[in-house]
Amino acid sequence: MLKILPISALAMLLTSCATGNFDQRELCPPLVNYTPTEQIEAADHLSALPQDHIIARMMDDYSALRDDVRVCGD
């Protein structure tokens, strides 16, 4: 715990000194674009899975991440 405190303090000091303009969109990961055909095929495969299937849950997370990236790039 004692080792973490100085590192955390240093990190806060260094980041608080950052100045200048930067484009936040440069920090956002790019979105992969899928064709309508690919989206339909993926939806068909996804709908064939049971609702509680791990892949269905993972796709919900992926959808939320894509929404976050869209907001980040605005």
PQR file of N, CA, C, O and H, with PARSE charges and radii, in Angstrom:
ATOM      1  N   MET A   1       0.824  -1.190   0.000 -0.4000 1.5000
ATOM      2  CA  MET A   1       0.000   0.000   0.000 -0.0000 2.0000
ATOM      3  C   MET A   1       0.865   1.249   0.000  0.5500 1.7000
ATOM      4  O   MET A   1       0.559   2.217  -0.696 -0.5500 1.4000
ATOM      5  N   LEU A   2       1.943   1.233   0.777 -0.4000 1.5000
ATOM      6  CA  LEU A   2       2.800   2.408   0.861 -0.0000 2.0000
ATOM      7  C   LEU A   2       3.520   2.685  -0.453  0.5500 1.7000
ATOM      8  O   LEU A   2       3.841   3.836  -0.750 -0.5500 1.4000
ATOM      9  H   LEU A   2       2.191   0.446   1.342  0.4000 1.0000
ATOM     10  N   LYS A   3       3.778   1.649  -1.241 -0.4000 1.5000
ATOM     11  CA  LYS A   3       4.435   1.848  -2.530 -0.0000 2.0000
ATOM     12  C   LYS A   3       3.469   2.460  -3.544  0.5500 1.7000
ATOM     13  O   LYS A   3       3.887   3.204  -4.431 -0.5500 1.4000
ATOM     14  H   LYS A   3       3.517   0.714  -1.000  0.4000 1.0000
ATOM     15  N   ILE A   4       2.195   2.150  -3.414 -0.4000 1.5000
ATOM     16  CA  ILE A   4       1.193   2.633  -4.372 -0.0000 2.0000
ATOM     17  C   ILE A   4       0.945   4.121  -4.207  0.5500 1.7000
ATOM     18  O   ILE A   4       0.729   4.820  -5.196 -0.5500 1.4000
ATOM     19  H   ILE A   4       1.856   1.546  -2.693  0.4000 1.0000
ATOM     20  N   LEU A   5       0.972   4.616  -2.992 -0.4000 1.5000
ATOM     21  CA  LEU A   5       0.667   6.019  -2.723 -0.0000 2.0000
ATOM     22  C   LEU A   5       1.588   6.976  -3.470  0.5500 1.7000
ATOM     23  O   LEU A   5       1.085   7.880  -4.137 -0.5500 1.4000
ATOM     24  H   LEU A   5       1.148   4.048  -2.188  0.4000 1.0000
ATOM     25  N   PRO A   6       2.915   6.828  -3.394 -0.5600 1.5000
ATOM     26  CA  PRO A   6       3.777   7.761  -4.151  0.2800 2.0000
ATOM     27  C   PRO A   6       3.577   7.656  -5.656  0.5500 1.7000
ATOM     28  O   PRO A   6       3.637   8.664  -6.360 -0.5500 1.4000
ATOM     29  N   ILE A   7       3.343   6.468  -6.146 -0.4000 1.5000
ATOM     30  CA  ILE A   7       3.124   6.295  -7.582 -0.0000 2.0000
ATOM     31  C   ILE A   7       1.833   6.989  -8.000  0.5500 1.7000
ATOM     32  O   ILE A   7       1.790   7.654  -9.035 -0.5500 1.4000
ATOM     33  H   ILE A   7       3.294   5.650  -5.574  0.4000 1.0000
ATOM     34  N   SER A   8       0.788   6.838  -7.201 -0.4000 1.5000
ATOM     35  CA  SER A   8      -0.484   7.491  -7.504 -0.0000 2.0000
ATOM     36  C   SER A   8      -0.341   9.002  -7.468  0.5500 1.7000
ATOM     37  O   SER A   8      -0.872   9.698  -8.333 -0.5500 1.4000
ATOM     38  H   SER A   8       0.824   6.298  -6.360  0.4000 1.0000
ATOM     39  N   ALA A   9       0.372   9.514  -6.473 -0.4000 1.5000
ATOM     40  CA  ALA A   9       0.567  10.962  -6.366 -0.0000 2.0000
ATOM     41  C   ALA A   9       1.342  11.481  -7.567  0.5500 1.7000
ATOM     42  O   ALA A   9       0.998  12.528  -8.115 -0.5500 1.4000
ATOM     43  H   ALA A   9       0.803   8.949  -5.770  0.4000 1.0000
ATOM     44  N   LEU A  10       2.372  10.776  -7.980 -0.4000 1.5000
ATOM     45  CA  LEU A  10       3.154  11.182  -9.139 -0.0000 2.0000
ATOM     46  C   LEU A  10       2.300  11.175 -10.400  0.5500 1.7000
ATOM     47  O   LEU A  10       2.383  12.095 -11.213 -0.5500 1.4000
ATOM     48  H   LEU A  10       2.651   9.925  -7.535  0.4000 1.0000
ATOM     49  N   ALA A  11       1.494  10.158 -10.562 -0.4000 1.5000
ATOM     50  CA  ALA A  11       0.619  10.081 -11.734 -0.0000 2.0000
ATOM     51  C   ALA A  11      -0.349  11.256 -11.772  0.5500 1.7000
ATOM     52  O   ALA A  11      -0.576  11.834 -12.835 -0.5500 1.4000
ATOM     53  H   ALA A  11       1.426   9.411  -9.901  0.4000 1.0000
ATOM     54  N   MET A  12      -0.922  11.617 -10.624 -0.4000 1.5000
ATOM     55  CA  MET A  12      -1.848  12.746 -10.577 -0.0000 2.0000
ATOM     56  C   MET A  12      -1.131  14.052 -10.912  0.5500 1.7000
ATOM     57  O   MET A  12      -1.671  14.888 -11.636 -0.5500 1.4000
ATOM     58  H   MET A  12      -0.738  11.148  -9.760  0.4000 1.0000
ATOM     59  N   LEU A  13       0.081  14.229 -10.389 -0.4000 1.5000
ATOM     60  CA  LEU A  13       0.832  15.450 -10.669 -0.0000 2.0000
ATOM     61  C   LEU A  13       1.178  15.566 -12.149  0.5500 1.7000
ATOM     62  O   LEU A  13       1.058  16.642 -12.736 -0.5500 1.4000
ATOM     63  H   LEU A  13       0.519  13.549  -9.800  0.4000 1.0000
ATOM     64  N   LEU A  14       1.599  14.479 -12.741 -0.4000 1.5000
ATOM     65  CA  LEU A  14       1.991  14.517 -14.146 -0.0000 2.0000
ATOM     66  C   LEU A  14       0.799  14.773 -15.063  0.5500 1.7000
ATOM     67  O   LEU A  14       0.916  15.515 -16.039 -0.5500 1.4000
ATOM     68  H   LEU A  14       1.697  13.605 -12.265  0.4000 1.0000
ATOM     69  N   THR A  15      -0.325  14.175 -14.763 -0.4000 1.5000
ATOM     70  CA  THR A  15      -1.479  14.367 -15.630 -0.0000 2.0000
ATOM     71  C   THR A  15      -2.124  15.723 -15.411  0.5500 1.7000
ATOM     72  O   THR A  15      -2.735  16.267 -16.330 -0.5500 1.4000
ATOM     73  H   THR A  15      -0.419  13.572 -13.970  0.4000 1.0000
ATOM     74  N   SER A  16      -2.003  16.274 -14.229 -0.4000 1.5000
ATOM     75  CA  SER A  16      -2.592  17.586 -13.988 -0.0000 2.0000
ATOM     76  C   SER A  16      -1.796  18.687 -14.663  0.5500 1.7000
ATOM     77  O   SER A  16      -2.310  19.790 -14.847 -0.5500 1.4000
ATOM     78  H   SER A  16      -1.506  15.833 -13.482  0.4000 1.0000
ATOM     79  N   CYS A  17      -0.567  18.418 -15.032 -0.4000 1.5000
ATOM     80  CA  CYS A  17       0.275  19.415 -15.688 -0.0000 2.0000
ATOM     81  C   CYS A  17       0.075  19.436 -17.204  0.5500 1.7000
ATOM     82  O   CYS A  17       0.587  20.319 -17.891 -0.5500 1.4000
ATOM     83  H   CYS A  17      -0.149  17.521 -14.882  0.4000 1.0000
ATOM     84  N   ALA A  18      -0.652  18.485 -17.707 -0.4000 1.5000
ATOM     85  CA  ALA A  18      -0.841  18.402 -19.150 -0.0000 2.0000
ATOM     86  C   ALA A  18      -1.603  19.622 -19.640  0.5500 1.7000
ATOM     87  O   ALA A  18      -2.660  19.963 -19.109 -0.5500 1.4000
ATOM     88  H   ALA A  18      -1.068  17.767 -17.149  0.4000 1.0000
ATOM     89  N   THR A  19      -1.066  20.265 -20.640 -0.4000 1.5000
ATOM     90  CA  THR A  19      -1.726  21.419 -21.232 -0.0000 2.0000
ATOM     91  C   THR A  19      -1.752  21.241 -22.732  0.5500 1.7000
ATOM     92  O   THR A  19      -1.171  20.304 -23.279 -0.5500 1.4000
ATOM     93  H   THR A  19      -0.208  19.988 -21.072  0.4000 1.0000
ATOM     94  N   GLY A  20      -2.427  22.145 -23.374 -0.4000 1.5000
ATOM     95  CA  GLY A  20      -2.491  22.081 -24.825 -0.0000 2.0000
ATOM     96  C   GLY A  20      -3.800  21.514 -25.289  0.5500 1.7000
ATOM     97  O   GLY A  20      -4.588  20.980 -24.509 -0.5500 1.4000
ATOM     98  H   GLY A  20      -2.899  22.906 -22.929  0.4000 1.0000
ATOM     99  N   ASN A  21      -4.010  21.640 -26.556 -0.4000 1.5000
ATOM    100  CA  ASN A  21      -5.243  21.142 -27.161 -0.0000 2.0000
ATOM    101  C   ASN A  21      -4.988  19.768 -27.757  0.5500 1.7000
ATOM    102  O   ASN A  21      -3.932  19.509 -28.335 -0.5500 1.4000
ATOM    103  H   ASN A  21      -3.370  22.074 -27.189  0.4000 1.0000
ATOM    104  N   PHE A  22      -5.941  18.923 -27.611 -0.4000 1.5000
ATOM    105  CA  PHE A  22      -5.879  17.624 -28.268 -0.0000 2.0000
ATOM    106  C   PHE A  22      -7.285  17.255 -28.704  0.5500 1.7000
ATOM    107  O   PHE A  22      -8.274  17.704 -28.126 -0.5500 1.4000
ATOM    108  H   PHE A  22      -6.798  19.133 -27.142  0.4000 1.0000
ATOM    109  N   ASP A  23      -7.349  16.457 -29.699 -0.4000 1.5000
ATOM    110  CA  ASP A  23      -8.626  16.015 -30.237 -0.0000 2.0000
ATOM    111  C   ASP A  23      -8.980  14.686 -29.584  0.5500 1.7000
ATOM    112  O   ASP A  23      -8.298  13.683 -29.792 -0.5500 1.4000
ATOM    113  H   ASP A  23      -6.545  16.092 -30.169  0.4000 1.0000
ATOM    114  N   GLN A  24     -10.047  14.685 -28.794 -0.4000 1.5000
ATOM    115  CA  GLN A  24     -10.441  13.477 -28.082 -0.0000 2.0000
ATOM    116  C   GLN A  24     -10.732  12.339 -29.056  0.5500 1.7000
ATOM    117  O   GLN A  24     -10.553  11.169 -28.716 -0.5500 1.4000
ATOM    118  H   GLN A  24     -10.601  15.500 -28.624  0.4000 1.0000
ATOM    119  N   ARG A  25     -11.174  12.673 -30.249 -0.4000 1.5000
ATOM    120  CA  ARG A  25     -11.493  11.616 -31.219 -0.0000 2.0000
ATOM    121  C   ARG A  25     -10.270  10.787 -31.567  0.5500 1.7000
ATOM    122  O   ARG A  25     -10.399   9.630 -31.966 -0.5500 1.4000
ATOM    123  H   ARG A  25     -11.319  13.623 -30.525  0.4000 1.0000
ATOM    124  N   GLU A  26      -9.066  11.375 -31.416 -0.4000 1.5000
ATOM    125  CA  GLU A  26      -7.841  10.628 -31.688 -0.0000 2.0000
ATOM    126  C   GLU A  26      -7.631   9.522 -30.663  0.5500 1.7000
ATOM    127  O   GLU A  26      -6.916   8.557 -30.932 -0.5500 1.4000
ATOM    128  H   GLU A  26      -8.961  12.315 -31.091  0.4000 1.0000
ATOM    129  N   LEU A  27      -8.243   9.651 -29.493 -0.4000 1.5000
ATOM    130  CA  LEU A  27      -8.109   8.653 -28.443 -0.0000 2.0000
ATOM    131  C   LEU A  27      -9.143   7.541 -28.556  0.5500 1.7000
ATOM    132  O   LEU A  27      -9.038   6.527 -27.867 -0.5500 1.4000
ATOM    133  H   LEU A  27      -8.824  10.435 -29.274  0.4000 1.0000
ATOM    134  N   CYS A  28     -10.122   7.720 -29.403 -0.4000 1.5000
ATOM    135  CA  CYS A  28     -11.192   6.737 -29.546 -0.0000 2.0000
ATOM    136  C   CYS A  28     -10.781   5.642 -30.527  0.5500 1.7000
ATOM    137  O   CYS A  28     -10.231   5.935 -31.589 -0.5500 1.4000
ATOM    138  H   CYS A  28     -10.207   8.544 -29.963  0.4000 1.0000
ATOM    139  N   PRO A  29     -11.042   4.392 -30.179 -0.5600 1.5000
ATOM    140  CA  PRO A  29     -10.738   3.329 -31.141  0.2800 2.0000
ATOM    141  C   PRO A  29     -11.693   3.401 -32.324  0.5500 1.7000
ATOM    142  O   PRO A  29     -12.838   3.827 -32.173 -0.5500 1.4000
ATOM    143  N   PRO A  30     -11.234   2.990 -33.491 -0.5600 1.5000
ATOM    144  CA  PRO A  30     -12.117   3.020 -34.655  0.2800 2.0000
ATOM    145  C   PRO A  30     -13.180   1.928 -34.570  0.5500 1.7000
ATOM    146  O   PRO A  30     -12.947   0.852 -34.021 -0.5500 1.4000
ATOM    147  N   LEU A  31     -14.339   2.228 -35.122 -0.4000 1.5000
ATOM    148  CA  LEU A  31     -15.404   1.233 -35.197 -0.0000 2.0000
ATOM    149  C   LEU A  31     -15.263   0.426 -36.476  0.5500 1.7000
ATOM    150  O   LEU A  31     -14.973   0.970 -37.541 -0.5500 1.4000
ATOM    151  H   LEU A  31     -14.528   3.103 -35.569  0.4000 1.0000
ATOM    152  N   VAL A  32     -15.470  -0.860 -36.360 -0.4000 1.5000
ATOM    153  CA  VAL A  32     -15.505  -1.718 -37.537 -0.0000 2.0000
ATOM    154  C   VAL A  32     -16.894  -1.591 -38.142  0.5500 1.7000
ATOM    155  O   VAL A  32     -17.897  -1.705 -37.437 -0.5500 1.4000
ATOM    156  H   VAL A  32     -15.707  -1.303 -35.494  0.4000 1.0000
ATOM    157  N   ASN A  33     -16.952  -1.357 -39.429 -0.4000 1.5000
ATOM    158  CA  ASN A  33     -18.247  -1.268 -40.106 -0.0000 2.0000
ATOM    159  C   ASN A  33     -18.611  -2.629 -40.697  0.5500 1.7000
ATOM    160  O   ASN A  33     -17.785  -3.312 -41.302 -0.5500 1.4000
ATOM    161  H   ASN A  33     -16.138  -1.264 -40.001  0.4000 1.0000
ATOM    162  N   TYR A  34     -19.860  -2.991 -40.501 -0.4000 1.5000
ATOM    163  CA  TYR A  34     -20.372  -4.256 -41.030 -0.0000 2.0000
ATOM    164  C   TYR A  34     -21.428  -3.944 -42.077  0.5500 1.7000
ATOM    165  O   TYR A  34     -22.220  -3.015 -41.919 -0.5500 1.4000
ATOM    166  H   TYR A  34     -20.531  -2.436 -40.009  0.4000 1.0000
ATOM    167  N   THR A  35     -21.433  -4.724 -43.140 -0.4000 1.5000
ATOM    168  CA  THR A  35     -22.418  -4.526 -44.187 -0.0000 2.0000
ATOM    169  C   THR A  35     -23.791  -4.957 -43.678  0.5500 1.7000
ATOM    170  O   THR A  35     -23.882  -5.733 -42.727 -0.5500 1.4000
ATOM    171  H   THR A  35     -20.790  -5.479 -43.268  0.4000 1.0000
ATOM    172  N   PRO A  36     -24.857  -4.462 -44.301 -0.5600 1.5000
ATOM    173  CA  PRO A  36     -26.195  -4.925 -43.908  0.2800 2.0000
ATOM    174  C   PRO A  36     -26.335  -6.444 -43.988  0.5500 1.7000
ATOM    175  O   PRO A  36     -26.996  -7.052 -43.146 -0.5500 1.4000
ATOM    176  N   THR A  37     -25.720  -7.053 -44.988 -0.4000 1.5000
ATOM    177  CA  THR A  37     -25.777  -8.514 -45.125 -0.0000 2.0000
ATOM    178  C   THR A  37     -25.106  -9.198 -43.949  0.5500 1.7000
ATOM    179  O   THR A  37     -25.625 -10.184 -43.426 -0.5500 1.4000
ATOM    180  H   THR A  37     -25.184  -6.559 -45.672  0.4000 1.0000
ATOM    181  N   GLU A  38     -23.950  -8.683 -43.525 -0.4000 1.5000
ATOM    182  CA  GLU A  38     -23.252  -9.255 -42.376 -0.0000 2.0000
ATOM    183  C   GLU A  38     -24.070  -9.081 -41.099  0.5500 1.7000
ATOM    184  O   GLU A  38     -24.118  -9.980 -40.259 -0.5500 1.4000
ATOM    185  H   GLU A  38     -23.528  -7.883 -43.950  0.4000 1.0000
ATOM    186  N   GLN A  39     -24.704  -7.936 -40.960 -0.4000 1.5000
ATOM    187  CA  GLN A  39     -25.517  -7.678 -39.771 -0.0000 2.0000
ATOM    188  C   GLN A  39     -26.712  -8.622 -39.701  0.5500 1.7000
ATOM    189  O   GLN A  39     -27.049  -9.130 -38.631 -0.5500 1.4000
ATOM    190  H   GLN A  39     -24.665  -7.206 -41.643  0.4000 1.0000
ATOM    191  N   ILE A  40     -27.339  -8.851 -40.831 -0.4000 1.5000
ATOM    192  CA  ILE A  40     -28.484  -9.773 -40.875 -0.0000 2.0000
ATOM    193  C   ILE A  40     -28.042 -11.191 -40.552  0.5500 1.7000
ATOM    194  O   ILE A  40     -28.706 -11.899 -39.794 -0.5500 1.4000
ATOM    195  H   ILE A  40     -27.065  -8.438 -41.700  0.4000 1.0000
ATOM    196  N   GLU A  41     -26.913 -11.605 -41.131 -0.4000 1.5000
ATOM    197  CA  GLU A  41     -26.400 -12.950 -40.866 -0.0000 2.0000
ATOM    198  C   GLU A  41     -26.058 -13.118 -39.382  0.5500 1.7000
ATOM    199  O   GLU A  41     -26.384 -14.143 -38.783 -0.5500 1.4000
ATOM    200  H   GLU A  41     -26.373 -11.030 -41.746  0.4000 1.0000
ATOM    201  N   ALA A  42     -25.411 -12.127 -38.797 -0.4000 1.5000
ATOM    202  CA  ALA A  42     -25.062 -12.190 -37.370 -0.0000 2.0000
ATOM    203  C   ALA A  42     -26.326 -12.235 -36.515  0.5500 1.7000
ATOM    204  O   ALA A  42     -26.389 -12.991 -35.545 -0.5500 1.4000
ATOM    205  H   ALA A  42     -25.147 -11.294 -39.283  0.4000 1.0000
ATOM    206  N   ALA A  43     -27.328 -11.436 -36.864 -0.4000 1.5000
ATOM    207  CA  ALA A  43     -28.583 -11.430 -36.109 -0.0000 2.0000
ATOM    208  C   ALA A  43     -29.278 -12.784 -36.198  0.5500 1.7000
ATOM    209  O   ALA A  43     -29.841 -13.262 -35.213 -0.5500 1.4000
ATOM    210  H   ALA A  43     -27.276 -10.822 -37.652  0.4000 1.0000
ATOM    211  N   ASP A  44     -29.240 -13.393 -37.358 -0.4000 1.5000
ATOM    212  CA  ASP A  44     -29.845 -14.730 -37.516 -0.0000 2.0000
ATOM    213  C   ASP A  44     -29.147 -15.754 -36.618  0.5500 1.7000
ATOM    214  O   ASP A  44     -29.802 -16.552 -35.947 -0.5500 1.4000
ATOM    215  H   ASP A  44     -28.783 -13.005 -38.158  0.4000 1.0000
ATOM    216  N   HIS A  45     -27.825 -15.723 -36.612 -0.4000 1.5000
ATOM    217  CA  HIS A  45     -27.071 -16.656 -35.772 -0.0000 2.0000
ATOM    218  C   HIS A  45     -27.336 -16.389 -34.288  0.5500 1.7000
ATOM    219  O   HIS A  45     -27.504 -17.318 -33.498 -0.5500 1.4000
ATOM    220  H   HIS A  45     -27.293 -15.076 -37.157  0.4000 1.0000
ATOM    221  N   LEU A  46     -27.368 -15.117 -33.930 -0.4000 1.5000
ATOM    222  CA  LEU A  46     -27.581 -14.746 -32.534 -0.0000 2.0000
ATOM    223  C   LEU A  46     -28.981 -15.151 -32.062  0.5500 1.7000
ATOM    224  O   LEU A  46     -29.148 -15.628 -30.940 -0.5500 1.4000
ATOM    225  H   LEU A  46     -27.232 -14.362 -34.572  0.4000 1.0000
ATOM    226  N   SER A  47     -29.975 -14.961 -32.914 -0.4000 1.5000
ATOM    227  CA  SER A  47     -31.347 -15.303 -32.515 -0.0000 2.0000
ATOM    228  C   SER A  47     -31.553 -16.811 -32.382  0.5500 1.7000
ATOM    229  O   SER A  47     -32.507 -17.253 -31.742 -0.5500 1.4000
ATOM    230  H   SER A  47     -29.840 -14.573 -33.826  0.4000 1.0000
ATOM    231  N   ALA A  48     -30.664 -17.597 -32.982 -0.4000 1.5000
ATOM    232  CA  ALA A  48     -30.765 -19.051 -32.874 -0.0000 2.0000
ATOM    233  C   ALA A  48     -30.224 -19.559 -31.534  0.5500 1.7000
ATOM    234  O   ALA A  48     -30.461 -20.710 -31.165 -0.5500 1.4000
ATOM    235  H   ALA A  48     -29.889 -17.237 -33.501  0.4000 1.0000
ATOM    236  N   LEU A  49     -29.498 -18.704 -30.807 -0.4000 1.5000
ATOM    237  CA  LEU A  49     -28.930 -19.105 -29.515 -0.0000 2.0000
ATOM    238  C   LEU A  49     -29.959 -18.945 -28.403  0.5500 1.7000
ATOM    239  O   LEU A  49     -30.849 -18.101 -28.502 -0.5500 1.4000
ATOM    240  H   LEU A  49     -29.306 -17.770 -31.106  0.4000 1.0000
ATOM    241  N   PRO A  50     -29.848 -19.745 -27.349 -0.5600 1.5000
ATOM    242  CA  PRO A  50     -30.702 -19.519 -26.176  0.2800 2.0000
ATOM    243  C   PRO A  50     -30.420 -18.129 -25.588  0.5500 1.7000
ATOM    244  O   PRO A  50     -29.293 -17.640 -25.660 -0.5500 1.4000
ATOM    245  N   GLN A  51     -31.433 -17.505 -25.014 -0.4000 1.5000
ATOM    246  CA  GLN A  51     -31.319 -16.137 -24.497 -0.0000 2.0000
ATOM    247  C   GLN A  51     -30.193 -15.995 -23.477  0.5500 1.7000
ATOM    248  O   GLN A  51     -29.526 -14.961 -23.431 -0.5500 1.4000
ATOM    249  H   GLN A  51     -32.348 -17.902 -24.955  0.4000 1.0000
ATOM    250  N   ASP A  52     -29.975 -17.026 -22.657 -0.4000 1.5000
ATOM    251  CA  ASP A  52     -28.961 -16.934 -21.606 -0.0000 2.0000
ATOM    252  C   ASP A  52     -27.587 -17.458 -22.051  0.5500 1.7000
ATOM    253  O   ASP A  52     -26.703 -17.659 -21.219 -0.5500 1.4000
ATOM    254  H   ASP A  52     -30.517 -17.866 -22.694  0.4000 1.0000
ATOM    255  N   HIS A  53     -27.412 -17.676 -23.337 -0.4000 1.5000
ATOM    256  CA  HIS A  53     -26.134 -18.163 -23.856 -0.0000 2.0000
ATOM    257  C   HIS A  53     -25.056 -17.105 -23.655  0.5500 1.7000
ATOM    258  O   HIS A  53     -25.323 -15.909 -23.775 -0.5500 1.4000
ATOM    259  H   HIS A  53     -28.131 -17.512 -24.013  0.4000 1.0000
ATOM    260  N   ILE A  54     -23.851 -17.540 -23.351 -0.4000 1.5000
ATOM    261  CA  ILE A  54     -22.754 -16.613 -23.074 -0.0000 2.0000
ATOM    262  C   ILE A  54     -22.470 -15.693 -24.270  0.5500 1.7000
ATOM    263  O   ILE A  54     -22.134 -14.524 -24.080 -0.5500 1.4000
ATOM    264  H   ILE A  54     -23.634 -18.511 -23.253  0.4000 1.0000
ATOM    265  N   ILE A  55     -22.598 -16.199 -25.470 -0.4000 1.5000
ATOM    266  CA  ILE A  55     -22.351 -15.375 -26.658 -0.0000 2.0000
ATOM    267  C   ILE A  55     -23.385 -14.246 -26.741  0.5500 1.7000
ATOM    268  O   ILE A  55     -23.044 -13.122 -27.108 -0.5500 1.4000
ATOM    269  H   ILE A  55     -22.871 -17.149 -25.624  0.4000 1.0000
ATOM    270  N   ALA A  56     -24.626 -14.536 -26.406 -0.4000 1.5000
ATOM    271  CA  ALA A  56     -25.662 -13.497 -26.416 -0.0000 2.0000
ATOM    272  C   ALA A  56     -25.332 -12.411 -25.391  0.5500 1.7000
ATOM    273  O   ALA A  56     -25.500 -11.224 -25.670 -0.5500 1.4000
ATOM    274  H   ALA A  56     -24.903 -15.449 -26.107  0.4000 1.0000
ATOM    275  N   ARG A  57     -24.866 -12.810 -24.213 -0.4000 1.5000
ATOM    276  CA  ARG A  57     -24.474 -11.824 -23.197 -0.0000 2.0000
ATOM    277  C   ARG A  57     -23.272 -11.010 -23.660  0.5500 1.7000
ATOM    278  O   ARG A  57     -23.214  -9.799 -23.443 -0.5500 1.4000
ATOM    279  H   ARG A  57     -24.729 -13.774 -23.986  0.4000 1.0000
ATOM    280  N   MET A  58     -22.325 -11.668 -24.290 -0.4000 1.5000
ATOM    281  CA  MET A  58     -21.134 -10.965 -24.779 -0.0000 2.0000
ATOM    282  C   MET A  58     -21.504  -9.962 -25.877  0.5500 1.7000
ATOM    283  O   MET A  58     -20.921  -8.880 -25.952 -0.5500 1.4000
ATOM    284  H   MET A  58     -22.372 -12.651 -24.466  0.4000 1.0000
ATOM    285  N   MET A  59     -22.454 -10.317 -26.711 -0.4000 1.5000
ATOM    286  CA  MET A  59     -22.880  -9.397 -27.766 -0.0000 2.0000
ATOM    287  C   MET A  59     -23.572  -8.174 -27.184  0.5500 1.7000
ATOM    288  O   MET A  59     -23.448  -7.079 -27.734 -0.5500 1.4000
ATOM    289  H   MET A  59     -22.926 -11.196 -26.650  0.4000 1.0000
ATOM    290  N   ASP A  60     -24.294  -8.335 -26.089 -0.4000 1.5000
ATOM    291  CA  ASP A  60     -24.884  -7.183 -25.401 -0.0000 2.0000
ATOM    292  C   ASP A  60     -23.779  -6.239 -24.926  0.5500 1.7000
ATOM    293  O   ASP A  60     -23.888  -5.022 -25.076 -0.5500 1.4000
ATOM    294  H   ASP A  60     -24.395  -9.224 -25.642  0.4000 1.0000
ATOM    295  N   ASP A  61     -22.721  -6.804 -24.355 -0.4000 1.5000
ATOM    296  CA  ASP A  61     -21.587  -5.985 -23.921 -0.0000 2.0000
ATOM    297  C   ASP A  61     -20.926  -5.291 -25.110  0.5500 1.7000
ATOM    298  O   ASP A  61     -20.588  -4.109 -25.040 -0.5500 1.4000
ATOM    299  H   ASP A  61     -22.633  -7.793 -24.233  0.4000 1.0000
ATOM    300  N   TYR A  62     -20.747  -6.028 -26.193 -0.4000 1.5000
ATOM    301  CA  TYR A  62     -20.123  -5.474 -27.389 -0.0000 2.0000
ATOM    302  C   TYR A  62     -20.959  -4.327 -27.948  0.5500 1.7000
ATOM    303  O   TYR A  62     -20.414  -3.318 -28.397 -0.5500 1.4000
ATOM    304  H   TYR A  62     -21.022  -6.988 -26.250  0.4000 1.0000
ATOM    305  N   SER A  63     -22.258  -4.479 -27.921 -0.4000 1.5000
ATOM    306  CA  SER A  63     -23.153  -3.422 -28.388 -0.0000 2.0000
ATOM    307  C   SER A  63     -22.991  -2.161 -27.544  0.5500 1.7000
ATOM    308  O   SER A  63     -22.946  -1.053 -28.078 -0.5500 1.4000
ATOM    309  H   SER A  63     -22.700  -5.298 -27.556  0.4000 1.0000
ATOM    310  N   ALA A  64     -22.903  -2.330 -26.231 -0.4000 1.5000
ATOM    311  CA  ALA A  64     -22.722  -1.183 -25.336 -0.0000 2.0000
ATOM    312  C   ALA A  64     -21.376  -0.510 -25.582  0.5500 1.7000
ATOM    313  O   ALA A  64     -21.284   0.718 -25.560 -0.5500 1.4000
ATOM    314  H   ALA A  64     -22.939  -3.231 -25.797  0.4000 1.0000
ATOM    315  N   LEU A  65     -20.338  -1.300 -25.814 -0.4000 1.5000
ATOM    316  CA  LEU A  65     -19.025  -0.720 -26.113 -0.0000 2.0000
ATOM    317  C   LEU A  65     -19.043   0.070 -27.412  0.5500 1.7000
ATOM    318  O   LEU A  65     -18.446   1.144 -27.498 -0.5500 1.4000
ATOM    319  H   LEU A  65     -20.413  -2.297 -25.832  0.4000 1.0000
ATOM    320  N   ARG A  66     -19.724  -0.457 -28.423 -0.4000 1.5000
ATOM    321  CA  ARG A  66     -19.823   0.266 -29.696 -0.0000 2.0000
ATOM    322  C   ARG A  66     -20.559   1.587 -29.505  0.5500 1.7000
ATOM    323  O   ARG A  66     -20.190   2.598 -30.102 -0.5500 1.4000
ATOM    324  H   ARG A  66     -20.208  -1.329 -28.354  0.4000 1.0000
ATOM    325  N   ASP A  67     -21.605   1.581 -28.671 -0.4000 1.5000
ATOM    326  CA  ASP A  67     -22.316   2.833 -28.379 -0.0000 2.0000
ATOM    327  C   ASP A  67     -21.379   3.838 -27.712  0.5500 1.7000
ATOM    328  O   ASP A  67     -21.407   5.024 -28.040 -0.5500 1.4000
ATOM    329  H   ASP A  67     -21.905   0.759 -28.186  0.4000 1.0000
ATOM    330  N   ASP A  68     -20.551   3.370 -26.781 -0.4000 1.5000
ATOM    331  CA  ASP A  68     -19.590   4.249 -26.111 -0.0000 2.0000
ATOM    332  C   ASP A  68     -18.574   4.830 -27.096  0.5500 1.7000
ATOM    333  O   ASP A  68     -18.217   6.005 -27.002 -0.5500 1.4000
ATOM    334  H   ASP A  68     -20.528   2.406 -26.514  0.4000 1.0000
ATOM    335  N   VAL A  69     -18.118   4.021 -28.023 -0.4000 1.5000
ATOM    336  CA  VAL A  69     -17.139   4.497 -29.011 -0.0000 2.0000
ATOM    337  C   VAL A  69     -17.789   5.536 -29.928  0.5500 1.7000
ATOM    338  O   VAL A  69     -17.140   6.508 -30.315 -0.5500 1.4000
ATOM    339  H   VAL A  69     -18.408   3.067 -28.100  0.4000 1.0000
ATOM    340  N   ARG A  70     -19.043   5.342 -30.271 -0.4000 1.5000
ATOM    341  CA  ARG A  70     -19.732   6.340 -31.099 -0.0000 2.0000
ATOM    342  C   ARG A  70     -19.796   7.684 -30.378  0.5500 1.7000
ATOM    343  O   ARG A  70     -19.565   8.725 -30.993 -0.5500 1.4000
ATOM    344  H   ARG A  70     -19.570   4.553 -29.957  0.4000 1.0000
ATOM    345  N   VAL A  71     -20.104   7.671 -29.092 -0.4000 1.5000
ATOM    346  CA  VAL A  71     -20.163   8.908 -28.306 -0.0000 2.0000
ATOM    347  C   VAL A  71     -18.774   9.521 -28.210  0.5500 1.7000
ATOM    348  O   VAL A  71     -18.626  10.740 -28.304 -0.5500 1.4000
ATOM    349  H   VAL A  71     -20.292   6.826 -28.593  0.4000 1.0000
ATOM    350  N   CYS A  72     -17.778   8.704 -28.027 -0.4000 1.5000
ATOM    351  CA  CYS A  72     -16.392   9.171 -27.896 -0.0000 2.0000
ATOM    352  C   CYS A  72     -15.958   9.927 -29.145  0.5500 1.7000
ATOM    353  O   CYS A  72     -15.262  10.938 -29.046 -0.5500 1.4000
ATOM    354  H   CYS A  72     -17.899   7.715 -27.951  0.4000 1.0000
ATOM    355  N   GLY A  73     -16.353   9.460 -30.291 -0.4000 1.5000
ATOM    356  CA  GLY A  73     -15.931  10.057 -31.546 -0.0000 2.0000
ATOM    357  C   GLY A  73     -16.686  11.315 -31.940  0.5500 1.7000
ATOM    358  O   GLY A  73     -16.302  11.989 -32.896 -0.5500 1.4000
ATOM    359  H   GLY A  73     -16.919   8.639 -30.372  0.4000 1.0000
ATOM    360  N   ASP A  74     -17.748  11.643 -31.224 -0.4000 1.5000
ATOM    361  CA  ASP A  74     -18.536  12.835 -31.556 -0.0000 2.0000
ATOM    362  C   ASP A  74     -17.861  14.099 -31.102  0.5500 1.7000
ATOM    363  O   ASP A  74     -18.393  15.191 -31.306 -0.5500 1.4000
ATOM    364  H   ASP A  74     -18.060  11.096 -30.447  0.4000 1.0000
TER
END
